Amino acid sequence: MAPSPARLLIFLLPTPSLTPPPPVRRPRRAWAGTARCAAPEAAASGGFVVIEDDLSELLQILPRDLRDNLQNEPRRDQLLEVILDLGRRPEARFLGNSGGQYLRDSEISQLELEEAQRAVGKFGGDNRAGIEGTLHRISAIRSRKGLVVGLTCRVGRAVNGHVDRVRDLLNYKESILFLGRPGVGKTTVMREIARVLADEFQKRVVIVDTSNEIGGDGDIPHAAIGGARRMQVPEPSMQHRVMIEAVENHMPEVVIVDEIGTEAEAQACRSIAERGVMLIGTAHGERLANIIKNPVLSDLIGGVETVTLGDEEARARRTQKSILERKAPPTFPFLIEMRERHYWVTHRTERSVDMLLHGKKPLVEVIFISMFLAVLGWDTFHGMTEKSGKGITSFRWATYDGGGL
């Protein structure tokens, strides 16, 4: 039976649990961190339990004074990234804060950047590098001469709890596309979904890991992905080839790919979906309309074409003769807008695209964490069907609040 096109889920925060995720299917190295759920972290990350962040490994590449500063920082569990730009003061950014915090009054020197670069090692073709055995990502900014003049040191965390929002969708065994701006948590969600599908659903999962962000740096993938297998990509431009290779050589039931961004990758996604393999992917954007209007990625939602109607048909529809229609079935039957870490909007892609193309508002599933429900107030959901269970309260038939085309 097809899933309902619209449900509104309100997640009420349960009592924090320190129970680690289920064990993986084969022996792996022990997790470096310990489970914890401090109140500030719960507020910043939406009430989820942070399982591991290996923050000390990331701090080792920073100048000593910055390292000591951050080790004594009360909000260290909320640290998002550290910015090191030549000739500027170093800056730390935290979850839940739009601005940053300067770590000292003096500027970053060329010597400090070179020492940090040596600690990190070689950067890839996409100017990204990692720290072996961790989920952290270091990204470089280069001058016209190719010299590193800036580093973005982003904290990678394994977080448990996101998958509860989409567990029912995973049971349908249909492909899901996560859409969101950079920094909203797409890769973190991919990591946990990979673990749950491999260990709890017992699926053959292959991750196409272009920048080693999902499975961490190094040849041995991070324990956070559970029993999922990981294929590394030599160059970002080869991602679409590795996606097809994964299906042809390793017989996966699920393929997970992060940051779909080219026409070749969109075509590879369609090819994989047509072979009966479930896809879990991410793309940059904020609303479904961003994908519909994007000529490179619109094939992910079925593509858009201009259709000319006859006079009688146009009069019957009360529209102009030239209209936009969906060209083919969507590659991803479900699309989730990750507007914030605690605020998701789920579409049944086919229905939502058709209604938006016809100038109508589709019915969607909206998911909030309870702290946002307190801001909105229960009156916001007056008249919707309520359903509760296992810490989840759902309100059905929410009208999409995104912009039209």
C-alpha angles and dihedrals in degrees: 000000000000116000121254112270094227136036130152112212123194111193113211113205111249124210106290113262127201094200110132121227119275116284118268121249097250133034116278138168116285119264110263095217134053129236114264139163112191118180096245091050092048090054094047099045098038100264097301124141114248106221102183139351106163087212094164090063091057094046091056092073093054126088111275096250092052090047092053091045093054095042088060094042111119090213096050091122088060096049110134104177145335120228120210113183124171112256094008134096114266113254135202123205124201136201113267094020121102094200133051138241123234113232097203142355098246124080128249112265129215089246092056091050091050092050091050091048091052090051091052098044129207121001121220129237089275090055091248130125137171141207111252114253094015138085096233121124126209116195124190132215112206134199122234087267092057097253119140108248099164141025130200108201106195122192115233117205135184105225127188122209108045094099092064088076093060104026091111090053091051088058090063089062091222127135120268129201119201114207123194147127120267113287098023093112106263096139092047089055092048090054095053094043089053091054095046095047092048100041106027101028091036093225127157099248126186121187118206097210109189100175098019089250098129099043099026130242122305134049095281110069120233117266089239091082092058115202095346116122121233129215115195121215118225094208131010090238089062096058094104091052093051089049091058091042090055091057097042097045109029107035098227123184090203130031119195120197130175127214105008102198114148136067090243090055091048090052091048089053091054091047091052094046092050089056090061097255119139113238128205111187145157134217135179118258141090105230138028088247089065090063094042091055095043108095091198097053104025091099087071089070095037101278128259129253136177115247125193114216128207119250094258094046092049091051091047091052092041091228141110120281096250112061138162119250135178109261103206142353111294119260088223113044089194127047123186122198108211098202093166134353088263100034123069133167118203124205132194087224101213095050095041094049093049093050094047091050088052092050096253134124114247125217113250144173115254120195124197133174110238095251088067091047087061089057095046096042127221091268088073089073098041112145096020121120110261124212126175135190142129092012093309126115116190129197114192133217104032115178113231112254097195123112123270129239 
